[in-house]
C-alpha cells in the first residue's frame, strides 16, 4: 500500500525532558506499579494454575497477605466480572511502548516474564485457547446468550501480544497469537455467513485489526480467512451506502472495527477497506461535527449530527478519544492532510491529557461538557474501566505522531518537544525539537532549570513584560554530511496572522496558512536551525446547534470555567476579550498558559486549561448575551 507518510519505528522518536515527558513518566510509574500476580491472576485461575480458599477453607482469610482478596484487582478485573482480562492487553501494549521509549530493562524484563507466564497458561489450556475466562463464553454467545464482550477482551490481549512482538521483539508473543488464531479459525468454521454476521453485531472490538496484524506478519491463508470472516458487512456496507449508522449507537464498539478495516487495507491492498474508513470519518466527524474537545460522542453514544446542545451531560469517553486519535493518525499517513493532525492535537490536549490526573496519573472515564461537571477519578486497582486501559496506552504513545517520514524528507506533525534520529541515504541525522517557555508559551509548564535561569540571570534578554501570545519552537539539525531533503512543518488550525519561520536567521517568505504543511526544501548542514513562531489568540467556539453558546479556546487548549452552574456571560461573542482577561499570568519561573478571569460580569469566574482541572467543578460552555436584561425584561421573557 502506498502511504504519503510513515511512522518511525517505536523508540526512534524520543520525548525531551519537560512537562509532557513528565506525564509520560507518571503513566510509566503507574504501569510498573501493577503486580505480576494481580495482572496474571485470572489467567492462572482459568488455566488451573492457581486457586484460593483462604486458610485452607477452615478459617477466615488473612487480610495482610499480598495474596489475600483485599490486595487483588477488582472492578472490571474482578474474578466475577465477565470482562476480566482486558487490562492485560492494554498493559502489554503500554509496556512495549514504554520500553521502546526508555530502553528501561526493568520494563522489558517484567513484560517478557508476563508473556512467558501467559504461554504457560495457554499450554495448560491445551495449546491454543488463552483468556481470563472460559471457552464457554464463546459458545454462549454463539447460542444467542449474552456475555459481556468476550471478543473485545480477547482483542485487547491479542493487541498487547502483537505490540510485544512488533515493538518489544518478543517472539513468544507471536507464537501465542498463532495459537489463539488457530482456535478462532476452527471455531468460526462452523458458522454460516448469517450466523457470523449475528456474532459480529455483538461487541467484537478490534478482532479484525489483530487478524490483519497477524496476516501482515505471517502471510498465512488461515489468517487472511479470519480477516474475511470478521469483515462486518452489515456495518461496513451501510457506511459505503452513505447511511448514518452511528447516531445513538455505542461509539467505541465501532471505531476499533474501522481501525481493523484500515489495517486490512494496508495488508491486503483492497481499496474497499480504505473506502470504508473514509466513509466512517465522513459520517463520524465531517458530517457530524464535534464539540470543542473534538468529541462527537456523549456517554459512549454518537450524538446526532450537528445537534449536540442537549447532550452536554456525561461527556466524552476516553476510549473513543484515544481510538479516534489512532484513526486520525492513520488518515494523516494516507493523505498527508494537515487537518487530521489538527484533529489529533485537539484530542490530545483536551482528551488524553484532560482525562489523566496531573498529579497521580489516575483516569477519568468520561469528561463532562455540561455545566457543573466534575471528573470522576478511578482508583489504582479498584475500577479498571475500559478507559483505564486506554489511558495506559495513550500515555505511553505520545511520540508516533510527532515526526513522520516521507519519501522527500520529514514532516513535523505535532509540536511536542522530542528528538528523532534517522537516515537519508548514507547520511545519519538527528532533528531536535525544542519549545521556548519563556519568550513563548509552553503547555503544562512548571518549574524547570531553564525557568530558574531566566529569573536569576540579568545578562540575558529580558523576560517579556506580560505573558506571550505565541508558541515558539527551535528545530536543530545534526548530520554527518550535507543532505538534501524537504522539511515539512504543520501550521495548526489555530495559528493567527504573524507566523514566522526562519532558517539560520533568514526569514522564510512563503504562505503561512492555518491547517497547512509549510515546506522547506534545501541542502541541510549540521547545525542548521529552524525557528518557528506560531501566534495564537483567545477565541470562542460555538456549539454546532447553538451559536449563542460558546467555549473558550486559547490556541489548541479548551478552557474550563471554575463554576458549578451555567452562567450567561455578557459581552461581544466574536471578541472574547470583552468577557475574559489574563489572570495569574506568571507563577515563579513559568507562564500560566490558559489562565483567565471574567471582566464586566455580575460574578467573577476563573478559567484554566481543561487538562489542569482536578477535583474542581467546572463548566466549558457558556451562553453569551450582548447586553444584560433588566429585571422587568427577565420577568417578561420567563412569562413568554
Secondary structure, 3 states (H helix, E strand, C coil): CCCCCEECCCCCEEECCCHHHHHHHHHHHHHHHCCHHHHHHHHHHHHCCCCCCCECCCECCCCCCCCCHHHCCCHHHCCCCCCCCHHHHHHHHHHHHHHHHHCCHHHHHHHHHHHHHHHHHHHHCCCCCCCCCCCHHHHHHHCCCCCCCHHHHHHHHHHHHHHHHHCCCCHHHHHHHHHHHHHHHHHHHCCCHHHHHHHHCCCCCCHHHHHHHHHHHHCCHHHHHHHHHCCCHHHHHHHHCCCCCCECCEHHHHHHHHHHHHHHHHHHCCHHHHHHHHHHHHHHHHCCCCCCCCCCEECCEECCCCCCHHHCCCCEEHHHHHHHHHHHHHHHHHHCCHHHHHHHHHHHHHHHHHHECCCCCCEECEECCCCCECCCECCCCCCCCHHHHHHHHHCCCCHHHCEEECCCEEEECCCCCEEEEEEECCEEEEEEEEEECCCCCCCCCCCCHHHHHHHHCCCCCCCCCCCCCEEEEEEEEEECCCEEEEEEEEECCCCCCCCEEEECCEECCCCCCCCEEEEEEEEECCCCEEEEEEECCEEEEEECCEEEEEEEEECCEEEEECCCCCCCEECCCCCHHHCEEECCCEECCEECCCCEEECCCCCCCEEEEHHHCCCCCEECCEEEECCCCCHHHHHHHHHC
